Every structure is written in structure tokens, then in C-alpha cells.
Amino acid sequence: MAQEIDFSLSSPQPVTQAFAAAGITRFADAVTYVRKLRYGRISQRNNCMLVLTEQRGTCSSKHQLLALLAVENDRPDIQLVELLFRMNERNVPGTGAVLARHNLPYMPEAHNYLRAGDTLIDATSENVRIDYEGDKISEIVISPHRTTEEKMAAHRTALEHWRNSHAQAAAYTLNELYTIRESCIAAIA
């Protein structure tokens, strides 16, 4: 996904100042910095500032941090997006073996990124590239203040819907599907 958005970071607010402490004063540099950080969950899912201190993050925490950075710097045109897509080996290499072991063709997965007009910014990882073309289920703009619990509840609802409408998924409980999903995430981490 192209990254063409850049502007000076000048807010006195906490996220901007945390980036400034790391010597980062431009949005494009912040995106590059975050993208280079290791893919992995932070220790407190509702504190995206830990992306900077723990030097890691997932699509959720990394993009929430960057969305808050944009908000602090008066850029409401940069939106945090949540995509629900059919995760499989083709679009997320490394997940196929887990899905095959459970006889599942795909797993509904939520992915976050930023959008400004037609420009999409994905700072998840230098190594993880999600090609969800043709596998998109839904896409919504979410608040950068959304909690992890809210995201997890929405994802569980999507898994439950899938479970109720697909025979292969119906063979599992919701908790089992969530565990399989976690195994897929671990396979790409």
C-alpha cells in the first residue's frame, strides 16, 4: 500500500512528544519507524504508547498510535480503518498450515490500517503484507480511541456469524475458533 502522506509533527500532546523524543518530527518518518518495529502484541493492549517503549506492536496497536498522532496534529483526513477479510495462505502466508490442520478454508480476521482519501497506509510490518483483494468482507472507519475489548467483541461477533453460516466452521465452538485464529496469528508473528 502506498504511503504518500507527510507533514510536520508539532503538537505538544503526548503521542507527538513521544515520537519527538525518538527524534521523529515528520509523519512519514513515524510511519516508517513503526513499520520497522517487530510484529507482536504489546503487554497492555489498551496502551498503544507501549508500541514505542516495547518496540513492537500489531496492526491494531501500531495504527491506533499513528491515528492518534494524526489527531494530535490536526489531520482528521487520516482515518483508522478496520477491515474484516477472509484470512488464508494466499493473503497471509504462514496461516495455511494452521487452517489445513483444522480443515478450514479461511478464518475471518480483522486488520487495521490508515486511510487518507484514496491513499492507504499499512505500517503493520516490513515482512507482513496482507493482500486481501477479493477476500474483503467489510470495512469500517473506527475511532482511534476504540478499546481493544470493543475490537475483540466485534471480531468474536464476526466469528460467531461465520460459525453459524459455514459448515466447516460449525464443527468448532466459538472459543475453539478463536484459539485457531490465535494460532494463525502466532504463525506469522
Phi and psi in degrees as a GROMACS rama.xvg file:
@    title "Ramachandran Plot"
@    xaxis  label "Phi"
@    yaxis  label "Psi"
@TYPE xy
-69.5811  148.021  ALA-2
-128.535  100.798  GLN-3
-121.407  5.09887  GLU-4
-91.2499  127.625  ILE-5
-148.536  143.974  ASP-6
-164.569  162.748  PHE-7
-75.5474  140.809  SER-8
-98.1062  113.253  LEU-9
-132.174  3.56415  SER-10
-69.511  145.605  SER-11
-83.4457  4.26624  PRO-12
-78.3222  165.189  GLN-13
-59.2287  -43.4628  PRO-14
-66.5584  -45.4882  VAL-15
-60.1098  -42.4184  THR-16
-68.4837  -31.5739  GLN-17
-66.424  -40.1688  ALA-18
-67.6696  -40.6235  PHE-19
-59.8647  -37.5992  ALA-20
-63.518  -25.4259  ALA-21
-91.2821  6.96793  ALA-22
82.3992  17.3439  GLY-23
-106.083  118.902  ILE-24
-124.77  7.43198  THR-25
-131.74  144.227  ARG-26
-61.6464  -44.5641  PHE-27
-59.0613  -37.0812  ALA-28
-68.8742  -35.0715  ASP-29
-64.3196  -43.5105  ALA-30
-61.0562  -47.3414  VAL-31
-60.7658  -44.3352  THR-32
-59.8652  -49.2508  TYR-33
-65.1237  -41.08  VAL-34
-59.7235  -34.6905  ARG-35
-77.0667  -14.7896  LYS-36
-69.7575  150.311  LEU-37
-57.3944  143.834  ARG-38
-81.0847  120.916  TYR-39
174.788  155.415  GLY-40
-71.631  142.75  ARG-41
-80.9086  161.467  ILE-42
-70.9169  -25.0259  SER-43
-128.863  101.755  GLN-44
-57.5911  -25.1189  ARG-45
-94.7838  16.6632  ASN-46
-129.052  81.1815  ASN-47
-65.1605  -15.2973  CYS-48
-61.8945  -21.5318  MET-49
-66.7635  -16.583  LEU-50
-55.3009  -41.0033  VAL-51
-75.3544  -41.0484  LEU-52
-79.432  -34.7157  THR-53
-91.9193  -6.47159  GLU-54
57.7465  41.6315  GLN-55
-162.744  166.107  ARG-56
177.347  166.976  GLY-57
-103.848  -178.468  THR-58
-59.4571  -34.6242  CYS-59
-67.9802  -54.6938  SER-60
-69.7509  -39.3406  SER-61
-65.2343  -44.8488  LYS-62
-76.2999  -29.6877  HIS-63
-63.0316  -44.0001  GLN-64
-60.0768  -46.9126  LEU-65
-67.5841  -34.6521  LEU-66
-66.1784  -40.8524  ALA-67
-64.9767  -36.7024  LEU-68
-60.8455  -43.2715  LEU-69
-64.431  -42.7795  ALA-70
-60.5219  -46.4444  VAL-71
-60.4805  -26.5318  GLU-72
-106.293  28.6191  ASN-73
54.6871  47.7957  ASP-74
-122.246  70.5676  ARG-75
-67.1513  -12.3029  PRO-76
-71.7608  -15.9425  ASP-77
-93.0311  112.8  ILE-78
-109.886  147.419  GLN-79
-89.7106  125.339  LEU-80
-115.939  139.865  VAL-81
-114.863  121.165  GLU-82
-106.776  133.98  LEU-83
-106.898  124.937  LEU-84
-141.043  166.799  PHE-85
-87.1487  98.4814  ARG-86
-74.0347  129.95  MET-87
-151.769  -179.861  ASN-88
-62.588  -34.5817  GLU-89
-64.6693  -43.3842  ARG-90
-96.6268  -18.727  ASN-91
-136.046  83.4536  VAL-92
-54.6957  135.308  PRO-93
111.396  -17.3996  GLY-94
-90.9225  -17.4957  THR-95
-58.3973  -42.796  GLY-96
-63.9248  -40.2189  ALA-97
-64.5783  -46.7969  VAL-98
-64.1124  -42.0875  LEU-99
-62.5263  -39.4416  ALA-100
-59.8475  -27.1128  ARG-101
-108.219  9.84926  HIS-102
56.4018  43.0619  ASN-103
-116.318  131.733  LEU-104
-74.1301  -25.3631  PRO-105
-165.026  175.573  TYR-106
-136.707  126.207  MET-107
-60.4022  127.825  PRO-108
-134.106  143.594  GLU-109
-96.2576  136.026  ALA-110
-134.339  137.383  HIS-111
-108.904  147.415  ASN-112
-157.963  179.529  TYR-113
-109.51  151.344  LEU-114
-138.344  136.809  ARG-115
-132.316  100.973  ALA-116
64.2578  -124.028  GLY-117
-90.9743  -1.25317  ASP-118
-91.5599  125.156  THR-119
-104.829  137.311  LEU-120
-122.79  116.372  ILE-121
-117.355  108.108  ASP-122
-106.562  25.3457  ALA-123
-59.5363  -49.692  THR-124
-171.111  155.532  SER-125
-72.2066  -26.7672  GLU-126
-98.62  -27.2155  ASN-127
-96.582  114.75  VAL-128
-121.133  123.042  ARG-129
-102.594  117.77  ILE-130
-105.769  89.1184  ASP-131
-95.3634  8.39969  TYR-132
-55.0106  126.237  GLU-133
84.4339  -8.71782  GLY-134
-115.661  8.42575  ASP-135
-72.8558  133.572  LYS-136
-99.9981  -49.9278  ILE-137
-157.525  164.264  SER-138
-149.471  128.045  GLU-139
-137.625  152.025  ILE-140
-84.7331  132.567  VAL-141
-122.185  162.908  ILE-142
-76.3257  139.82  SER-143
-68.5342  -7.56955  PRO-144
-96.2166  3.89046  HIS-145
-63.5467  137.953  ARG-146
-83.9549  160.506  THR-147
-62.1608  -36.6438  THR-148
-61.5207  -39.0939  GLU-149
-65.3557  -41.2069  GLU-150
-66.0144  -44.1279  LYS-151
-63.4005  -38.5456  MET-152
-64.1172  -42.6668  ALA-153
-64.3268  -39.208  ALA-154
-68.1265  -41.7922  HIS-155
-62.4338  -37.3145  ARG-156
-62.1567  -42.5568  THR-157
-63.9423  -41.4255  ALA-158
-64.2597  -39.8422  LEU-159
-64.8385  -42.4428  GLU-160
-60.6138  -45.0101  HIS-161
-61.796  -44.9411  TRP-162
-59.56  -39.1872  ARG-163
-77.5259  -13.3558  ASN-164
-120.064  -0.128809  SER-165
-132.317  125.135  HIS-166
-58.44  -42.4671  ALA-167
-64.4191  -37.3453  GLN-168
-74.9157  -29.0744  ALA-169
-65.1712  -16.7163  ALA-170
-70.2786  -9.8793  ALA-171
-120.002  153.516  TYR-172
-76.5554  165.846  THR-173
-59.9746  -42.4121  LEU-174
-64.2648  -37.6644  ASN-175
-65.5513  -41.817  GLU-176
-61.8982  -40.8163  LEU-177
-65.4231  -36.4302  TYR-178
-66.2882  -40.4967  THR-179
-63.1002  -41.9553  ILE-180
-59.5241  -44.2996  ARG-181
-61.9816  -36.6889  GLU-182
-65.3638  -37.1463  SER-183
-63.1062  -43.5685  CYS-184
-63.4956  -42.3431  ILE-185
-63.02  -33.0395  ALA-186
-67.1645  -24.6357  ALA-187
-102.768  -7.37131  ILE-188
